[in-house]
Amino acid sequence: MKILICGGLSQDSQVILELLSKENIKIDVIVRRSSGNISQILTDLFRQKKINLIYLDLTNTFELAKVVNDGSYSHIFNFASNSYVQNSNLDIHNCIKENHTITYNILNAILNANTNPWLMQPLSSEIFGNPDVYPQDEDALIRPINAYGISKVNDMFLCDLYEDIFDLKIFRPILYNHESIYRGRQFFTKKIFNFVAQLKSSDRINMEPLKFYNAKSKRDWGYAYEFCSIFYDAAQKGITGKFILGTGKSISVENFIEEVLNCYDIQFKKKTNSDGLLEFYDDHQNLIAGEVSRDLNDQKRNLVANSNLIKDALNIKVLLSGVEVIKKLYKDYEKA
């Protein structure tokens, strides 16, 4: 097995590299040429000669085609994308264009390579937008409500086309939220864990309260290490096609914050302010976290996975969910 990982600085790339570092596998990792400092895990694995780093812009068609052709890879994982959902509508054209170009270039590089490597091209539950079916399976209606979701619909149909016409081997999991210590700083789960850890160890009087949004909104949050183990299992077994992957259970933003505070043994009380927004106070009546605004449309979104198809295909018994995921993340953050 020889693996190429695209998008080396993404969460899932770093998680799967941590898992694969225990295996005797040749791994090349593509990192955007314009990237500044690379992550600690990539640095460590490179120094240990467990991975080879390739600095490349995936929007460069010819350079990517040469890497894929010369590499003779058996498997390719594409984790490269503009994936911050909240900001995707601020620059709709570039979000869709960049994600499309990366996927298109990878598919064409595979098509013109000497080998026919298996490809993992992740999709997203954002393709379902505001679903009217709960939970969602592979046949749920597709109607994205943001640019990121539209870009993933494009990826889905593009992969369908290349699989049908050119017989490419493409695994296309439709992923629900899944978290790890490698999340970027702009993501909610990273913000809350970093904030509460600092809250535990600092003088709270000098700390700005945490700002959060949509306290009542719920998400199907899973554990990234479980998801990435499934990706690797699918690669080993040559699984192709579209599969929903999520826990099947959801938890609200409010409950997520509560559970993180509980993990760090921080006493708190909740109040609703005059605008109807949620606030958290410590036992000295200091405001520690406050809801900035609430999107009622987002609150109605019921994105929850029905993962029966992939569970049957890969013999998956159960996935961590809700509070179990939060407790697992807490242990990971404490060890990091």
Sequence and secondary structure as in RCSB ss.txt:
>XXXX:A:sequence
MKILICGGLSQDSQVILELLSKENIKIDVIVRRSSGNISQILTDLFRQKKINLIYLDLTNTFELAKVVNDGSYSH
IFNFASNSYVQNSNLDIHNCIKENHTITYNILNAILNANTNPWLMQPLSSEIFGNPDVYPQDEDALIRPINAYGI
SKVNDMFLCDLYEDIFDLKIFRPILYNHESIYRGRQFFTKKIFNFVAQLKSSDRINMEPLKFYNAKSKRDWGYAY
EFCSIFYDAAQKGITGKFILGTGKSISVENFIEEVLNCYDIQFKKKTNSDGLLEFYDDHQNLIAGEVSRDLNDQK
RNLVANSNLIKDALNIKVLLSGVEVIKKLYKDYEKA
>XXXX:A:secstr
 EEEEE TTSHHHHHHHHHHTTS  EEEEEE TT  S  HHHHHHHHTTS EEEE  TT HHHHHHHHHHHT SE
EEE  S   HHHHGGGHHHHHHHHHHHHHHHHHHHHTSSS  EEE  EEGGGG S SSSSB TTS     SHHHH
HHHHHHHHHHHHHHHH   EEEEEE  EE TT  TTSHHHHHHHHHHHHHHS GGGS  EEE  TT EE  EEHH
HHHHHHHHHHHHT  EEEEES S  EEHHHHHHHHHHHTT  EEEEE TTS EEEEETTS EEEEE    HHHHH
    B  HHHHHHHT      HHHHHHHHHHHHHH 
